[in-house]
Amino acid sequence: MKRALIAVAALTLMSPAAWAQSTTVTTTTGVANAQVMIAPEQRTKIRTYVTSQKIQPIAVKEKVVVGATLPADVTLVAVPSDWGPEVSQYRYVYTDNHVVLVEPSSRKIVQIID
């Protein structure tokens, strides 16, 4: 019990900057155990691209969550090379103010970028 209280206190006292530095996301998919690691700077680059290019969002009827499969009628867009080699094999869609990375052969969602 005492350890739990100390852990909670330590987490509470961490500065917002410390929290922000720990936002690298790793997602493991069933596709050859691929991992998508997107650093905060890369996430910002992706969001900036989508907003600066004025990419029009699409409507997706299904719930958009990591692991879900997008239907065949949703058009997947090639990832620009400047997004980095970590995501170059994926495609993306822009929906509901989120960039959604998709594994193209299975159409499974591997990452959602807010």
N, C-alpha and C positions, 0 to 999 in steps of 0.2 A: 504494500500500500504506500509506504514511504517513498519507494522508487518511482511509483507512478506519479505521485505528487511532484517529485523533483523533476521528472520528465515534462510534465505539463507546465510547470513553472519555467523551465528552460525554453520551451517552445513559445510561451507567452512573451518572454523577455527578448526574443530574437527581433532584430530590427527589420523593418519592411525590406530593406536592401538585401538582407540575408535571405529572406523568403524569395525575392525576385531572382536571386542568383541560382536558385535550385529548381528552375522551371524546365530543364531539358526533359523531354518526354521520350520514352522508349515504348514502342508498341511491337509486340511479337504477333505475327500473323501465321496462319497455317501454311502459307506458301513458302516452302523450303526454309521455315524459321527466319524469314526476313525480318530485319529490325529497322524501324524508322526512327532515327534520332534527329530531332530538330532543335537546334539551339535557339534561344530567344532572339538573337540577331537575325537568324535565318527566317524565323516566323515573321519578324517585322518586315524583312525583304519581300516575302511572299504576299503579305497583306498590302504593302505599298504597291507592288506590281498590280494586284487586282484592282485597287482603287485608282491608280494612275492610268491604267488602261481602260478604265470604266467598263469592266466586264459586267455584263448584265446577268443578274442572278436568274437561276431557273427554279421552277417549282418541282418539288419532289413529293409525291403523295405518301411514300413510305417514310417511316421514322428513320432519321439519319443518325446512326450511332456506329462506333467502331465495331467491326465484325459483321455488320449487316451487308446484304448484297443489294446493289442497285439494279433496277430492272433494265432490260435491254433497250428500252426506248429512251433512256437517259444518255445523252451524248457526252462522252468523256473527251476532255481536251488534253493535248500533249503538254507536259510540264516544260516551261522554258529552261534552257540549259543553265542560265544564271541562277536558278534556284539551288543548284548544287548537285553533285553526283549522288548524294544520299537519296534523292527523290526522283532522279531522272528516269527510272524504270516505271514510275507510276503515271497515272493520268489524274486530272482533277475536274471537279465541278464546283461552281460557286452557287451556293444556295443558302437562304436564310441568314445572310451576312456571315457565312462561314466558308472557308476554302476546305474542300473535302478531298483528300488524297485517296485514290482508288487503285487497287491492283487490277490491271486491265484484263487479264485472262479470266479471272474469277469474278471480277466486278465487286470484290469485297472492299469495304471501307477500311483503310489502315490507319488513318489519322484525320482528325478534324482540327483545323486551325481557326481559332476565334479571332 
